[in-house]
């Protein structure tokens, strides 16, 4: 993912830095769910990816550009 833009309608922003960080974290979780998480089963039907050790959980540094604005 190269560039992601988000506009958040959250009312009056009291602490813009904290609100931006929380928004970026939620975006990263959503992107991670869509792009990285993978459920795999063995031939006997046992779930093989049942912990965070089996697949990558993205962090903010994994994305080039996330732009957040508040409305």
Secondary structure by P-SEA (a helix, b strand, c coil): ccbbbbbbcccccccaaaaaaaaaaaaaaaaaaaccbbbbbcccccccccccccbbbbccccccbbbbbcc
